[in-house]
Amino acid sequence: MEPNVYCFIPARWASTRFPGKPLHPLAGKPLIQHVWERCQECAKLDRVIIATDDARIEEAARAFGAEVCLTRDDHPTGSDRIAEAAAQYDACTHVVNVQGDEPLIDPGLVDRLADRLRANPDLPMVTAANPLTDEQDIANPNIVKVVLNNRGEALYFSRSVIPHGRNRHPGTTWLRHQGIYGYSKAFLLQYVRWDSSPLEVTEQLEQLRALENGATIAVVITEDDAVGVDTPEQADEAARLLAEKAGS
């Protein structure tokens, strides 16, 4: 069976830090529309679907032409939400999860994850990371770091500084994990059935559940360092960057 790669964009209203974030106006459009439009530029996706539990988001998304899948409102994570959505599409074999607060996501990066899944249909999971050079960013616990083996697979993710750097090898690179994921659908449906794992709970990083259960997570390295929108202040910065892109 040929891989069918569906992109799901999870979007919920009840963000603790930024309620109503998906519909926050950004450069004249709802934030979620920018994410959807970036995914529409991708060449390697078979379908792009917004997965939401909120009628307001559904109505707005359908108004700008998006396909929408309604989900339950009790999902603890975006992965759980897209798993429910993906299970409704029999033709879907692989899933790319693009966060609904990434208005500056690089379509080329999304396509690279989709390509990796198409080339390796048995790969459970793939994500992305970009190099970090600023010492403050490396030390920032709000920036998740990842270390890799020599096959480009994740060894561990942490909010702490990894590697520690006690004796810096000249070949060492610090990597910021980006919150974009690709999965085989079969693995995603298994993943959400597993209980939360000890390291996942300790670090508050759900991808550690996959590693603790022995799954391989391939990591695509990118120079793109676009970040998501978690606060109204970051929304203002994203609007400025979008205006710059529009004017360039």
C-alpha positions in Angstrom: 0.0 0.0 0.0 1.4 3.4 -1.0 1.8 5.8 1.9 -0.9 8.4 2.3 0.4 11.2 4.4 -2.2 13.3 6.1 -1.4 16.5 8.0 -3.4 17.2 11.1 -3.4 20.6 12.8 -4.7 20.3 16.3 -6.4 23.4 17.6 -8.2 24.0 20.9 -9.8 27.0 22.5 -8.9 26.5 26.1 -5.2 27.3 26.2 -4.2 28.2 29.8 -1.8 30.9 28.8 -3.7 32.2 25.7 -7.4 31.3 25.6 -8.9 31.5 22.1 -5.4 31.5 20.5 -6.3 29.8 17.2 -8.6 32.6 16.3 -6.4 35.4 17.5 -6.1 38.0 14.6 -2.7 38.0 13.1 -2.0 40.2 10.1 -5.7 40.3 9.2 -6.3 36.5 9.6 -6.9 34.1 12.4 -3.7 32.5 13.6 -4.8 29.0 12.6 -5.4 30.2 9.0 -1.7 31.2 8.7 -0.7 27.7 9.8 -3.2 26.0 7.4 -2.0 28.2 4.5 1.6 27.3 5.1 0.6 23.6 5.0 -1.3 24.2 1.8 2.1 25.2 0.2 3.4 21.7 0.9 3.9 19.3 -2.0 4.2 16.0 -0.1 1.0 16.0 1.9 -2.1 14.1 0.6 -4.5 16.0 2.8 -4.5 18.8 5.4 -7.1 18.7 8.2 -7.7 20.9 11.2 -8.6 18.8 14.3 -10.6 20.8 16.9 -13.1 20.3 19.6 -14.5 23.9 19.4 -17.4 25.0 17.2 -16.0 28.5 16.9 -12.8 27.2 15.5 -14.7 24.8 13.2 -16.8 27.6 11.9 -13.9 30.0 11.2 -11.8 27.2 9.6 -14.6 26.1 7.3 -15.1 29.8 6.3 -11.5 30.1 5.0 -11.8 26.7 3.2 -10.2 24.2 5.5 -11.3 20.7 6.0 -12.2 20.1 9.7 -12.5 17.0 11.9 -14.3 17.5 15.2 -12.9 15.6 18.2 -13.7 15.2 21.9 -12.9 18.0 24.3 -11.1 15.9 26.9 -7.8 15.2 25.2 -4.7 15.9 27.3 -2.4 16.4 24.3 -2.4 17.3 20.7 -1.2 13.8 19.9 -4.3 12.4 21.5 -6.5 14.7 19.5 -4.9 13.9 16.1 -5.0 10.2 16.9 -8.8 10.4 17.3 -8.9 12.3 14.0 -6.6 10.0 12.1 -8.6 6.9 13.2 -11.5 8.3 11.2 -9.7 8.2 7.9 -9.1 4.7 6.6 -6.9 5.9 3.7 -4.5 7.6 6.0 -1.3 5.6 6.6 1.0 8.3 8.0 0.4 11.5 10.0 2.3 14.8 10.2 1.3 16.8 13.3 1.8 20.6 12.7 1.0 22.6 15.8 -1.8 25.1 15.4 0.3 27.9 16.8 3.1 27.8 14.2 2.2 30.5 11.7 5.8 30.7 10.5 6.3 27.0 9.9 8.5 26.2 6.9 6.5 24.2 4.3 9.8 22.7 3.2 10.4 21.3 6.6 6.9 19.7 6.7 7.6 18.1 3.3 11.0 16.8 4.6 9.2 14.9 7.4 6.6 13.6 5.0 9.3 12.5 2.6 11.1 10.6 5.5 7.8 8.8 6.3 7.3 7.9 2.6 10.8 6.6 2.2 10.7 4.6 5.5 7.0 3.6 6.0 7.9 1.4 9.0 9.6 4.3 10.8 7.5 4.9 14.0 8.2 8.6 14.4 10.1 11.5 13.1 10.6 15.1 14.3 12.9 18.1 13.7 15.6 20.1 15.4 17.8 23.1 14.7 21.2 24.1 16.0 21.5 26.3 19.0 24.4 28.7 19.4 23.3 31.2 22.0 24.4 30.2 25.5 21.2 31.7 27.1 19.0 29.6 24.8 21.1 26.5 25.6 20.5 27.1 29.3 16.8 28.0 29.0 14.6 25.3 30.5 11.7 26.5 28.2 13.7 25.5 25.2 13.8 21.7 24.8 17.0 20.1 23.7 17.7 16.8 22.0 20.8 14.6 21.6 21.2 12.2 18.8 23.0 8.9 18.0 25.2 8.6 14.9 22.2 7.5 12.8 20.4 10.8 13.5 17.9 9.3 16.0 17.0 10.8 19.3 18.7 9.5 22.4 17.0 11.9 24.8 15.0 15.1 25.0 15.4 17.4 28.0 14.7 20.9 29.3 18.2 20.7 30.9 21.4 21.4 29.1 22.2 18.3 27.1 24.9 17.4 26.5 26.3 18.9 29.7 29.5 20.3 28.2 31.9 19.5 31.0 34.6 18.9 28.4 33.4 20.3 25.1 34.2 18.2 22.1 34.8 20.3 18.9 32.1 18.3 17.1 29.4 18.9 19.7 26.3 20.7 18.6 23.4 21.8 20.8 20.0 21.2 19.2 16.7 22.8 19.9 13.8 20.3 19.4 11.0 21.6 17.3 7.4 20.5 18.1 6.6 19.0 14.7 6.1 15.3 14.5 5.5 12.6 11.9 4.2 9.1 12.7 3.1 6.0 11.1 -0.6 5.9 11.9 -0.3 2.4 13.4 2.4 3.7 15.8 0.4 6.8 16.7 -2.6 4.8 17.7 -0.4 2.5 19.8 1.4 5.5 21.4 -1.7 7.2 22.7 -2.8 3.9 24.4 0.4 3.7 26.5 0.3 5.2 30.0 2.3 8.4 30.6 5.8 7.3 31.4 8.0 8.4 34.3 10.4 10.5 32.3 7.6 12.1 30.4 5.9 13.2 33.6 9.2 14.4 35.1 10.3 16.5 32.1 6.7 17.2 30.9 7.8 16.1 27.4 5.4 13.6 25.8 7.9 12.4 23.2 9.8 10.7 26.0 6.9 8.2 26.3 8.0 6.9 22.8 11.6 6.5 23.8 10.8 4.8 27.1 8.8 2.3 25.2 11.7 1.6 22.8 10.4 3.4 19.7 12.8 5.0 17.3 12.5 8.8 16.7 14.3 10.0 13.6 15.4 13.7 13.7 15.5 15.9 10.7 18.1 18.8 11.1 17.0 22.2 9.8 18.4 25.7 9.9 14.8 27.0 10.2 14.3 28.4 13.7 10.8 29.7 13.6 9.1 29.4 16.9 5.4 29.0 17.9 3.0 31.5 19.5 2.4 30.9 23.2 1.5 34.4 24.4 -0.1 37.6 23.0 3.4 39.2 23.0 4.7 36.4 20.8 1.7 36.9 18.5 2.7 40.5 18.1 6.2 39.4 17.1 4.8 36.8 14.7 2.6 39.5 13.1 5.7 41.7 12.6 7.6 38.8 11.0 4.7 38.0 8.7 4.5 41.6 7.6 8.2 41.5 6.8 7.7 38.4 4.7 4.8 40.0 2.9 6.8 43.1 2.1 9.9 41.3 0.9 
